[in-house]
Amino acid sequence: MTDRPDMDAINRLESELMKMTPARVPVEMVGQIGEALRRDSVARADRLLIGAMSIGLLSACAIVVLVLYGEGMSAPTSFPLLHTGNQVLAGTEFAWVAEGR
Amino acid sequence: LADDAERWRRVLAEHGPALLLFARQWSASAADAEDAVQNGFVKFWRNRKRARDELAYLYSCIRSAAMDLGKGERRRRAQLTRHAGPAFEIPADRQEREAAIEAALMLLPADQREVIVMKIWGGLTFAQIGAAMGVSMNTAASRFRYAILRLHAELSAEVSND
């Protein structure tokens, strides 16, 4: 049979432990953490900027393609550039030519 | 940004000493423990808004950073030979007793020691300790109970040996 633990002694030990103060964080370490956090936030901002720029670029390309496609659809022949003899005309210009404008 | 800097400084001032003590459980030296706190803290700060419990997540980040740093075989061997420096601020009149407690702490199995550090000096609840260690609240509580009993036994044995 095992002895029952002396709960008073255990409680005393617990409060004794609580009174012990862990060693302080060195000042240089705080500086290093600050620098690491700054580098991390700059890297994240760069990644966000690159992401936003990529999305912007892709959107711009998509808009240009849609506009050209739309223009091509309104022209009488094929998309996106139309050949008239030796001339290469954009869809709208060809449409105007075709309408005699 | 100034607010952000103010916030992380406050969190570090409040929890830094306990985190450093916690990181020392796996570190070969005080410098390694500082590196672990730095790496873990940056990871915590980046992802803290997604954490269910910030304090538990902070300890879990420090734990994995310290374990990663302590993984190398060379570091493990170094752990046996290098002295990590004082882990506590010890008042002159309690040097002997606190040194005995620190030595008794080092005799505990790692999983019991980390529960003691999180509970006593980190002020975490058993639920938070369980979340940080990936175990249930009850397991965390029993590890704490075993650890305290064992510490008490070690320290009593030392007193009776003197």
Interface residues (C-beta under 8 A of the other chain):
Chain A: P5 D6 A9 I10 L13 E14 E16 L17 M18 M20 T21 P22 A23 R24 V25 P26 M29 V30 Q32 I33 G34 A36 L37 D40 S41 R44
Chain B: L1 D4 A5 W8 R9 L12 A13 G16 P17 A18 L19 L20 L21 E34 V37 Q38 F41 V42 W45 R46 G85 P86 A87 F88 E89 I90 E98 I101 I116 I120 W121 I148 L149 L151 H152 L155 S156
